[in-house]
């Protein structure tokens, strides 16, 4: 009886580990593409941009935020509707969740640097709101295919979807 509980615990841990790193890889590729785009645009104006670590760090954080949102049950409730509904609903909910974490991240950074929270938040709402909006738009667009594939996996079963993508189909 003990081995059954341990196996379920180990299976769950393995599943969470694989899911997290799958999320991180996808998000790293998305953020790396935008980092490369930013580098090219700034190079036209003779500005050097070499912040490539941003893509990995942001993907690691966002991957964890998504896992926390899943654990909290965010975006659940439309699973019985056509797939476009839960896909877009989860995309909107998680984009807002990520934007909220972006603001919290800024508050923590301000506290770490010893700044004044109220004044800094007012300045951030004026100057940084465009950055958060642009970041949220990028995240929103990146999460549409992300949640579409996850919803397909939920409907078809994760193992079946994985087999469709990664196993050789037999000749008929």
ABEGO torsion letter per residue (X at the ends): XAAAAAAAAAAAAAAAAAAAAAAAAAAAAAAAAAAAAAAAAAAAAGBBBABAAAAAAAAAAAAAAAAAAAAAGBGBGAAABBAAAAAAAAAAAAAAAAAAAAAAAAAAAAAAAGBBAAAAAAAAAAAAAAAAAAAAAAAAAAAAAAAAAAAAAAAAEAAAAAAAAABBBBBX
